[in-house]
Amino acid sequence: MATAVFIQQGAVIDHIPVADIEPGAVVVQGELVSVARLAIKAGRLGGLAVEGVFSFPKAVGVGTALTTGADVFWDVAAQEATTNDAVGANKKIGRVVKDAGDNDTTVRIRMSQ
């Protein structure tokens, strides 16, 4: 019978980047969106958060408000959070936990993949 072996809690995953990663960088691997809480040097083992509440950048302007409870996606091209679920392009981050108005530059999101 096949069995699974526990490795770690899962709020942070191991990652060895090919280029340096700055704190706060959003890292997308396939459909997995994560955030570097600390700097990680290229070729060195570091950790990426896949759970928690983070403040992500968002677009500013009319129609860009995000409301609590809304599903949010990472727009890889624009490097910002959006409710636009562009299949294949935008990756799910989680849900908004604090309203962000049209003029806000960030939005608080509870990460859940």
N, C-alpha and C positions, 0 to 999 in steps of 0.2 A: 504494500500500500504506500502511495506517495505521501510524504509529510512536508509541512512547512516548518521552517526554523526561524524563530524570532531573531531579529537583527538589532532594531532600535525603535524608540517610540514613534518617530516619523514626523515630528514637527519640523525637524531640520534633516536634510539629506546630505550625504557626502557628495562632493564635486571636485574634480580636478580640471580647472579651465586651461585652455590653450593660450589665452591672453590674460593679462591682469584684469581683475574685476574690482571696481570701486565699491565702497559701502553704499547701499541703497540701489545698486544696479538691479534692474529687472532682467532675469535670465529665463529665456524660453527654450525648452528642450521638448520638441514634439508638441504635445498638448499640455505639458507641465509648465506652469508659470511659478517662478520662485524669486526670492529677493535675497541679495547678499547683505547680511547684517554687518559684516566686517569685510575689510579688504582681503582679497585672495590673490596671491601671486601666481602667475602662469606656471603650470606644472606642479603646483603644491596642493595638497589636500585641504579643502575648506568646507564650510557648511553653508547651505542655502535654505532659507526658511520657506516652508510650503504651507504653514499655518500661522495664524495671528492676525492682528489688525494693523494695517499699514496705511499711510497716507500716500496715494499715488497721484501723479500729475494728470490733469484733465484739460480738455479744450476750454477756451473762454469765449463767450459770445452768446448771442440769442439762441435759445434752443439747446444749450449744453448742460442745463441743470440735471443733476442726478438725485433721485429721491431714495430715502431709506427703504431697504428691502429689494431694490432693483438688482437684477443680475447684471454683472459688469464683466467686460472683456478687455484684454490688453490688445490695443491696436499696434502691432509690431512696427508698421511703417511710420506711423505718427508718434510712436513712443508715448502713448497716453491711454488712460482708461476711457471706456465708452460703453454705451448700452447697445451699440451696433454689433450684432452677432454675425458678422460677415463670415460665412462658412469657409473654412480652410485658411482664412487670413487672420482673424482675431481669435485669441485664446481665452477661455474662461478663467477669470481670477477668483470671483466669489460674489459677495453681495455688499451693497452700500450699507453702512451702519450709521451714517450721519449725513443728512441732506447737504448737498453742495449746489449753490446757485450758479446762474449763468456767468457771474463775474469771479467765482472762486477758481483758483488755479490748481487746487488739489481736492481729492475726495477720499474719505476714509472707507476702507474696504476690509471686510473680514474674509481672508483668503479661505477658499474651500474648492478643491478640485473635483 
